[in-house]
Amino acid sequence: MNEQYASLRTLITRQNGEACVLMSLEVYNSLKETAYLLRFPVNARMLNSCAE
């Protein structure tokens, strides 16, 4: 996870189940948008080259 978002989420551990993550809707939507854009190889290459 990007360090920018690491401090914006809370990890919730449970005794008898999977851990959960609590984050703001803004952070969630941003992560969803990034995942959507990176699904397409052309977008992923373009975004990665812009980040360098």
C-alpha positions, 0 to 999 in steps of 0.5 A: 500500500502506498505510504500516503494511505498507510496512515489513513486506514485502521486495521481491525483484527478479530479473534475468529475471522479475517482482519478488516480495514477501515478507511475513509470513502475518499481513500477507498474511491481513490484506490478503486480508481487506481486499480481500475486504471491499472487493469489495462496494460496501456494505461499501466505503462503510461501511468508508470512512465509518468511517475518516473 
